[in-house]
């Protein structure tokens, strides 16, 4: 019998308008994440929040102890829901995430959050490598424009490329509506 956990990755203040590193579409993605959190709570699934802080005060965002590094209030996190603090891109690396999932006998992970091309990508690939059945909710994730070789790659293309890659070999990639309807 499978047991599911919802992993809410880095939905933090600095990624929202007015923050140090705003993402394209972050508010709509967070709204979809909240719908999934509510559904997970109703199903009595484990909801795990990942919160990123860089180790240095001179980081471009998520500086230690800052308001920008706090979970966004949209999430309405409950006191009994665990938060994993990480200092690296991969949420499994040097954290208690694997031990927490093991304690709860989790087999399936649903992943939402930010940034599609960094922390969502890293936790998805690691989770698949660890043997979890992984689902990424593409419209509950957000990205930003990137620069490469003198070109600006728009956030929508960055997001699409990473979702396509994850869907090819690491996870089922679906919309919020599709996931809630099939679940």
N, C-alpha and C positions, 0 to 999 in steps of 0.2 A: 504494500500500500504506500502510495507516495504522500509526502508531506511537503507543502509549499511554504516558501518564505518570500516576502516582497522586500527587495533591497532598494532603498531610496538613496541614491548616490549624489552627494554634494549639492543638494538644493539649498544653497546658502545665500545670504544677503548680498555678497559682492557680485553675484551673477545677475542681479536684478537692476533695473534702471536706478541710477543714482549710486550704484556700487562701483567698485574699482575695476571690474572686468565683465561688463554686461554682455549677455548672450542674446542672440537673435531668437525670438519666439519663446523666451524663458517663462513668461507669465502663462501662456497657453499650455506649455509643457507641465508646469507646476499644477495648473488646474486639473489636468488629466491625471497627474500623479496623486492628487488628493482624492479623486474618484476611485482610484485603485487602492489607496490606503483604506478608504471607507469600506470597500468591498472585501479587502483582506481581513479587516477587523470583524466584519459580519461572518466571514467564513472561519473565524478563529485561527487564521494563518499568522505566522510570526511576521512582524513588521520590523525591519532593521534599518536604522538610519546610519549613513556614513557621513562623517564630517571631516573635512580636510583642513588641516592647518599646516602651513609651511613651518620649518624649524627656525627660520630667521625672521627678524623684524623688518628686514629690507626686501622681503618678498613682494612681488607686484600685486598680490591680493592674498586673502586668507592669512593675514598676519596673526601670529599667536595672540589670543585673548581679545581680538578686535571684534567689534559688532559685525563687520563684514564676514567674519568667519563663522558666525552663528547660523544655525538652521533658520530658514525663512519662516516667518510666522504663519504663512499660508498653510503649512503642513499640519498645524495643530497637533504636534507630537504629544502623546500621552506619557505621563511619568513612568509607566511600567514598560514602555517600549525602549529597547536597547539602542544606544548610540555607540558606534565604533569610531574612535578617533584615529585618523591615519595621517602620515606625513609623506606619503609617496603616492604615486598615481594608482597603483594596484591596491585595491582595498584588502586583499588577502596578505599582502607583504608587511611583515612586522606588526600584525594586529591580531586580535582575538577572533576575527570573523570565522575562520574555519572551525575553531573550537566551539563557538556559539552554535553554528549550524549543526555540528556533530552532536552536541548535547541535546538538541531538539530533534534529532533524527531527520533532518531535512534532506530531501532528494531532488526537489524541483525549485528553481529560483526564477522569479520574475524580477526584471531589472528596469528601473526608471532613473532619470536624473541627468546630471551634467558632468562634464561636457561629453557629447556623443563621441568625439574623436580622441578623447583622452581617457578619463576615468571610467566612463561607461564601457568603452572598448576594452580597457585593461581588465576590469572585473569580469566581463563577459567571457573573454578568452581564458582567463585563469579558472573561472568556474567550470567551463566546459572541459578544460584539461584535468580538473579534479574529479570529473565524472558526473557533475550535476546536469540534469536536464534544464536547459536555460531558455527563457523567453524574454525578449527585449520588446518593450512597448515603445515603438518608434516615435509616436506623437506625444510621449511623456518624457522625451529627451530633448536637449537643446545644445546648440553648437554656436560657433562664431566664425566670422571671416578669418581665413588664414592667408599668409603670404608665402609664396614659394617661387623661387627663381624669377623674382621681379614681377610676379603676377599676384593679384588678389583673387583668391578662390572664395566665392560667396558662401555664407554659412549654410544655405540650403543645399549646395553641392557638396560641401564638406560632410554634412549630416547624411545625405543620400549615399555618398560613397562608403562611409563607414557602416551604415545600416546594411547596404548591399553585401559588403564583405562579411559582416557578422552573420547575415542570413545565409551566406554561401556555405559556411563551414562550422559555425559555432553555436548558433541559436535559431530558434524560431523568431521571426521579427514580424510583429503584428501591431495593429492599431488598438487604441483603448477600447473602441466599440467592439471590434472583433474579439478581443480577449474577454471582455465582460459578457458578451453574448454566448461565446463557446464555453465559458467557465461555468 
